[in-house]
Amino acid sequence: MAGISSESLTTALAQLEAKLPFASLQLAKDLFGILGTVDSSAGLRRALTDPSRTGDEKSALVKQLVGGKVSADAAEIAGGLASSRWASARDIGDALETLAATVVIAVAENKSAVSASGITGLEELENDLFAFNQAVASSHEVQRALSEPQASPAAKIALAEKLVPGSSEEAKVLISQAVTQPRGVKPSKLVESFAKLAAKRQQRWIATVSVTRPLTETQASRLQAGLDALYGRELKVNVNVDPALIGGIRVQVGDEVLDASVIARLTELRRQLAG
């Protein structure tokens, strides 16, 4: 996904973030259900990506289609996607899939709110998804069974759950989606993409700190407390010693970088002088 579609997805993910602290698996299931409806109708996909229709018209079309069948939040999210611009009819489905999977991943993250870190639930989810793909990769018979067009969705789900007994409810939702609605790719490939989304969200809980010399125990404790307060959650802090920074500190949490190193200031100064 690139260009205008990528921009629309980025906007949708940012808007979704406000709902994630209170999200449920039912919301994800509703979004996956809407995805199934969109994928089943080429005419609907064309209507939702028709540049001659206004965003409000496309949003109203979706809400009329799913109203009363899914939660208000799911209808709102789908309507927001419909009102955005997409480069191709496939892209809106891909975006729905990404948003639904993100909701599942956030539920796993939130499940650990009572523990020290939300990273725990995410690691459990990633381990379950990895275990499923390992089981599939080890058996050609399983691969054939999961790709058998005559097999019912219930049969595929039952087989998938046997491969990873004891898996989390979040993993079951994502794996079930992959084996029943792979959307033109192998189920294991879709599960891999879900795992990558989980790994990316996990980075929100990891702070990579670069300093010019090793920190004392007191400094490390202050750094941990300061970062936890700044981000509002207990982070896992990884400290790297990098003399090339000359001085100061560089912190990366997910996609956000806080760079107060001397080398960064010198680079900015050179840029300004060159300008």
N, C-alpha and C positions, 0 to 999 in steps of 0.2 A: 504494500500500500504506500503510495507516494503522493506528492503534490497536495491538491485541495482535500483529498480523502484523508491523508495523514493529519492535516490541520484540523479537520472535523473530528477525527477520532481523539486527538489530543484535547480538544475542547470538551468533548463528551466525557472523557476520563476525569478531567478536572472538575466538571460538574457533578460527576458520580461520587467523588471523594467525600462530599458532605453527607451522603447517605450511608457510607460504608460503616461508620461506627455502630449503626443500629441495624445493619442489613441482616437478612435471614436467607437460608437456603431456598425458601419458597420464592423469594424475589429472583434468585438465579434461575430456578426452574421455570418461572413465568417468562423470563427473557429468552431462555432456550426454547420455550414453546412458541414464542413469537417468531424466533428465528426459523423454526420448522415451518411456520405458516408462510413466511417470506420466501424461503427456499422452494416451497412447493408450487409457487406461482410466478412464472416468468413475467406475466402481465403486471402483477403487483410490484415486482422489482423495477420494472420499467417505469411504472407510475410514480414510484417513490424516488426515482432518480431523474425524472423528466424535468429538464431545465426550464420548460415553459410554464410549469406549475410553481406557484409561490410556496415558500416554506410553510406558511400557515395552512395552505390547502393540503399539503402532503401530511402535515402533522394531524390535521383533522381526519384525514382518511385512515390513518393508523389507529387513532383513538376510537373512531367509529367501528373499526374492524375488531379491535380487541377489548373494547369497553365492556365491563361486566364479566369478562372471562379471566382477567388477570388483575393483580393488585393495582391500585392507583399509581404507585411508584413505578411499576413496570410499564404501564401505559404512558406515563409522563416521560420516562427514559426513551422508550421507543419513539414517541412523538417528537422528542428533541432530535433524535438521530434523523428522522424523516425530514425534519425542517432544515437540516444541514445540506451542504453540497457534497456530491460524491462523483468521482471520476468515472466509475463504472457501476453497473448494477450489482456485481459481486461484492463490492466494497462495503455496502451497507450491511450485508449479512456477516461479513468478516468482523465488522465493528460490533454488531450485536453479540457475536460469539465472544469477542474479547471482553466486552462489558460484563456479560454473564459469568465468564470464568473469573474475572476480577472480583465479582461479588462473592463467589465461592471462596476464593483465596482470602478475602478480607474476613469472612466468617471464621476461617481457620485461625487467622491472626488474632481476632477478637476473643476467641475461645481461651486464649492464654492470658487474658487480662488479669486473671486472679493469680497468675504465677509471676515470676520475676520478669519475664520478657515475652513479648508477642512472637519472638523468633521461634519459640518452642513449637507452637501449632503449625507454623510454616514448615519447619523441618520435618515434622511428622507427615504433613501432606506431601512434601517432595519425596520422602522416603517411600510412601505408599505408591506414588506414581512411578517412581523408578523401579520398584519391585514388580509392578504390573508389566512394564516394558521388558524387564529381564525375563519374566515368565513367558511372555509372548515370543521373545527372540529365541528362546531355548526349545521351542516346539513348532515345527512346521504344521503339525495337525491343528494346533490352536490357531495359528495364523489363517489356515484355510477355513476353519469354523467361523472365525470372526468376520471373514470376508465373504462368506456364503450368502448370496442374495436371497435364497429361499428360507434362510433361518429367521425366525421371528425375533423382534427386539427383546422380548422377555427371555428367550433362550440365550441370546448373546450376553445379556446382563447377568443371567445366572452363571454362565461360564466365566465371565470376567470376575465375578465376586468369588468364585472358587479359586481363582488364581492368586488373589490377595486376601485371604481370610483375616478378619480382624482389622481391616482397613477403616479409616475414619469415614464418617458420613460425607465429609467434604470430598474425599477422594472418590467415594462411590458415585457421587453426582457427576464429577468430571469424567470418570472412566465410563460410566453409563452413556454419557453424551457422546464420547469418542467412539464407542462400539456401535451405537445405534444411529448416529448422525455424523459420520466422519467427513461429509461434504467433499468427497472426491479425493481424499487422501487416506493413507493407511491409519487405522485407529491408533497404533503406536506412535505415529508421527504427530497426530493431534495431541495425544497425551504428553509427548515431549514438548510441544509448544505451550501447553498448560503449565508444565513444570518450569519452563523458562520464565513465564509470567510470575510464578510463585517465587522463583529465585530473585527476580528483579525487585519484587516487593520486600523480600527479606533484607535487601540492602538498606531499606529505610531504618533498620535496627542495628546497622553496623557503621561505626565511625572509624574511618581510616585516617589516622593522625600522623603527619610527618613533622619531625623536629630535627634540629641539628645535633643534639646530643641526648643521651639517655635521660629520662625523667627520674627524679627521686620519687620515693613512695608517696611523700606528701604532695608533690606536684601531680602525680598520676591520680591521686584521690581527688584533688581539686579539679582536675580536668574532667574526670568522670562526673562529678557533681555538677559542674558547669554545663556540660553537654546535655546531661539528663534534664536539667532545668530549662535549657534553651529549646530542646525538642519535645519536651513534655512526655518523655518515655525513657525507660532504662535501656541505654544502648550498650552494645558490645563494642568496646574500644580496642582497636588494634593500633599499636604505636610502632612506627618505622623511623629509624634514624637515617637522615639524609643530609650529609654535610653540604651538599650542593645548594641547599636553600640559603646558606650563609647565616641566616638568623631568622627569628620569628617562628611561625607555625602555619601549617596547612591542614585543613580538616575537610574530608569529603564524607557526606552521608547521602547515599543514593546518588541522585543527579546533582545535588547541591554541593558547591565547593566554597569554602570560606578560606581565602588565601591571604594571610597576613605575613607572608615570608618576605625577607629582604629581596630575594631574587625576583619575586613578583612585582615588588615596588620598582626595582630597577628596570624591569621589562616594560612596565607602564611608563616610566620616565623616558626611556628610549623611544617608545611609541609617540609620546607627546612631542619630544624634540624633533623626531623625524617628520611629524605632521606640520 
